[in-house]
Amino acid sequence: MRKILTKRIQQLTKSPLLKMDSKVKAMQRAGIEVINFGRGEPDFQTPLPIKQAGKDAIETGFSHYTATAGIPELREALVEKFRKENHITYDQSEIIIGSGTRPLLYIAFQVLCEKGDEAIVPLPTWGTYVEQVKLSGAAPVFIRLVPPFKLTAKEVERKITSKTKVLLLNSPSNPTGAIIEKEELQKIAQLAIKHGIWIIADEMYEKLLFKGKYISIASLNKKIQQHVITMNGFSKTYAMTGWRIGYAAGPKEVISSMVDLQGHLTANASSISQKAALGFTKSEKEVVQMVAEFAKRRTFLAKELVKIPQLDVTIPEGSFYFFIGIKRLLGKNQSTMDWCERLLEKKHVALIPGEAFLSPGHVRLSFAAPIEKLRLAVERIKEFINES
Ligand code: PLP
């Protein structure tokens, strides 16, 4: 019996996110108009300076392999971004550019974790982290947060063992939109230093923030910077999901190992996309406009959703997601996936079930859609609840 797939791949959890997406696509092919709140991507155009830089790269024939770590101009622009916006000093050799943040996260887990190690992951979580931890051979250790989903150092401390290798932080969080407060970041940093733990800080939604100023954990002091791999990317902030450009910054020993591994995987991120991404330095106006629009939608939804008494609504501090508790609406033995499928079939509204975030009993609503659509969807959700 040799014709058999590995255990590694057999234990991969099939994403409920993809299951919902394929149902939506099948309905759309059948001519049904679906209001799709499943998608984790902005409904905006990539800013013009980025598009133009991409066109120029094609025109000038910038179509060869690049340096494995990424083109020096983009890494230098990111050094400057980190210095100015995040107050972290990195050298160019401490930055890697990849084909999206996702593969860089995978590479980071491969570099930092192996069998026998534990990686702490707060729940609710974007399911990809958990699969990537498992693929590294390490065991995920969960902290189950309850609304308003705010991570504290106390909860982290309770989960630390002699096997803990990595702590995953994602602030603002996908799917809850919660941020980790500065005082907690400081205490978490102390724990990481005391116990010799790596922190992977996914800061993907740093600019999609509706209160306060963003604080990167690596900026707190020089000591903690040596423990942190800061992850970020262009997908959400610059509406560039399809261009596939992400980046990571951290101690040289980690980043150079990540470059070595990337060399055997993708070789480098797309040359054209890297050149295009350089346009980010001229695109801040578009980002500010996009965030202002997201803020309006968030205010609208916060007002409308709290009027539905059966829902447990937490208002997100960042990202473009509401993570809504629906436990009171679930029938006996009914899964959240089942509830979402029925909503989709009956009212043609697509939400993502909490199972995708290892947190059933909730649904994720992405407000990457205009207010008129949000209004219509809220009406349909109300009807569905009242008819059930
Ligand atoms: N990190 C977070 C928190 C995300 O929500 C996502 C995408 O949904 C990613 C990383 C991956 O982004 P990309 O691979 O498009 O850069």
Residues whose N, C-alpha, C, O or C-beta is under 5 A from the ligand:
A	BS01	PLP	G40 G100 T101 R102 N174 D202 M204 G233 S235 T241 I245 G246
